């Protein structure tokens, strides 16, 4: 037997990913490094690209983990204005690329909830896998206060995660999820920023009475459309979104 070949094969099975450093950006409180991880979930035979945002000035802290899920058809780099803000406030931010080449497109007919739920479920599995990988790589992080942020389809994914795995997440921020109903629970804490033009399906957003009883917060933006809630929005629109996130998380803006 060629042992050198065997060693290479085994190494390929054990090593979960490759890491490539892309660039460095400067936030208001220091330098935010941006790194890409190409993780491989071998059980599902699926590649999961992840963009990591971390502020070197918080390296000595026990940082909480934040996970960002992009909207359908988007990229994990499309919400850098949120990722950079969270990183400069001590979060270790993992922005997941949920859609990869070869994935089936979302159905355009039928009940949106039923047709899209399999994609949300795949996103939930992606998030679980990334959390598990990071626990091995970064055991120093605070996994008791995980924050999930998601826009549109990614917001639906975060709401499904909160429903199925409430013990694994402390806080959820949804940017205009429209299909997946909010869990009607006090834990995790739920906050949703709504656009000016895209209403949610009936039953998705809790009633005012439910919001008050469960501590769920919902804010509607008067001048930001659904398709503006990413890096492509104006500076004023992004600043308003960040202000609401800062207020909810009690961070200095």
N, C-alpha and C positions, 0 to 999 in steps of 0.2 A: 504493500500500500504506500502511496505517496503521501507521507505525513505532512509535508509542507502544504499540499493542496487541501488536505483535511483541515488543517489549522485555519487556512484562509476561509474555507466554507463555514466553519464554526464561528469564526469572528464575524462573518457577515450576518449570521443568525443572531448573534448576541448584541452587536452594536445597534442601538435603536435609531440613531440619527447622525446627521452631520451638522455642524454649526459654522455659519459664515457671518462675520461681522460686516455690516453694510456701511454705516455712517454714524456720525455723531451730530446731534443738534443741541442747541443751547436754550434751556428754558429760563423762566424768571428767577429760579432759585439755584441754578447750576446747570451742568451739562447733562443732557439726556442721551444716553447711548441707545442705539437701535440695532438689534441683532436678529438674525433670522435663524430659526431652527427648522430643519426638515425632519420631522418625526415620522416614524412608520409604525402604525398599529398592525402588528403581524397577525393578530387574530382575525382582523377584518381585511388584511392585505390592502391597507389604505394609507396613502401618504397624507400627512397633516402638517402643512406649513404653518409656522407660528412666528409672528413678529413680536419681539420682546422689547419693551421700553423700560428703562431703569435709570434713575438719577444717581450718579456716583456719590453725590453729597449725602445720600441716605444709606450708604453701603453698610454702615455700622448698626443701623436700626433693624429691628425685627419687623420687616415690612409685610403688610397685608397684600394678598394677591387679588388683582382685578383681571377679569377676562372680558374681552370685547368680541362681539359677534356681528359681522357685517350684514347689510341688506342683501337681498337676492340679486345676483349678477354683479356684486361688488367685490372689492378686495380687502384683505386684512390691513392694508395700509391706508384705507380711505377715511379713517377716523383718528388721524394723528393729533388733531386739536384736542380731542378728549384724552387720548393716551398720554400725550405730553403733559397735560395739566395734572392728571392723576399721578404720573411718575414724579413730577416736581413736588408733589405732596406726600411722597413716601410710599406710593403703591408700586408694586412690581407688576407690570402690565403685560399680559399675554393676549395678543390679538390673533384669533384663529382664522385661517382660510378654510371655510367650510365646503366650498364648491371647488372641485378640481376637474381637469379635463377627463372626459369619459363619463361623467355623471349624467344621468337622464334629466332632461329639462323638466321643470314643474308642469303638471297638466294645466291646460288652459280652459278646460271644461269640468263640469261637475261641482260638487260642494267644496268650496275652498278649504274648509277645515279638514275634511276627510282626505282631499287630494294632497294637501301640503304636509299633513302630519308626519308621514314617513320621512320627509326631509328634515323636519324638526327633530324627530327621533334620532336621525343620523347625527345631527348637530349636538344633541345631548350626549351621545356616545363619544363624539369628538372632545367635548368639554371634560367628560369623565376621564378620558385617556390622557389629556393634557395635564389635568390636575395630578393624576397618578405619576406621570413622568416627571413633573416638576418636584413632587415630593421626594423623588429619588435624587434629583439633581440639586435641588435647593431646599434641604430639610430645615434651613434656618428661617424660612418664610413663615408668616402667620397664616395658617390654613383654617383658623377658626373664624375669620372675618372676611370670607371670600365675597367679592363684589362682582356681579355680572352686569354688563352693559350690552344692550343689543338694539339695533335699528331695524324696523320693519320686519322682514322675515327673520332676521337675527333676534329681534325683540320677541317674536313668537317663540323662538327656540329657548330664549332665557326664561320665559314664563313657563314653558313646559318643564324645563329643568327644575325650576322652583317648585312646581307641583309634584314632580316625581322624586326629587332629592332635597327636600327642605332642610335636612340636617347638614347639608354640605355647603350651604350658601347663607350668608348673613343679610345681604342687601341686593336688590335687583333694580336697575334703572332701565326702563324701556323708552326708546325713542319711537313712538308711533307704531307699536305692534297693533295689528288690526284683526287678527283671526283667532289667536289662542287666548281663551279667557284668563283673566287674572285669577290666581289661587285666592280663594276667600279665607285667608288665614292671616294671623298677625306676624307669623314668622315663616319666611324671611320678610324683611321690610321691603315694601314695594313703592316705587316712585315712577310715574310715567309723564313724559313730556309729549304733548300732542300737537300735531301740525294744524295749520289753519284750513287745510283743504281736504283732508282724507279722513272721513269718519270710520270708526271701528265698527265691526259687525255687532249686531244686537247681542247683548249679554257678555261681551268681552270686558268692558269697563264696569267695575262695581258701581252701584248706585251711590248717591251722596250719603245715604244712611249707612251703607256698608263701608264706604271710605272712612266715615267718622268713627264707626265702631271698631274697625280693624286697623286704623292708623295708616291707611293707604293714602298717598298723596298723588294728585293729578293736576298738572298745569297745562293750560292751552296757550300756545303762542299765536299772536294775532297777525304776524307778518312773516311767518316761516312755513313754507310748504313742505309736504312730505319729502319731496326730492331735494330739498335744501339742507337736510339734516345730516350733512357729512362735510368733508373737507371742501367740497365744491360750493358750499354756501358762502354768503358774504361774511366779511369780518364781523359785522354787527350781529348777524344771525348766530354765528358760532359763539361770539362773546355772550349772547343772551343764554344760549344753551349751557355754557360753562357756568354762568352765574347761578342758574337753577341747580345744577349739579353740586356746586360748591355749597349753596345754601342747604340742600338736602343732606349732604355729607358733613356739614358744619366745618368746611374748609375755608381758609382765607383765599379770596379770589384776587 
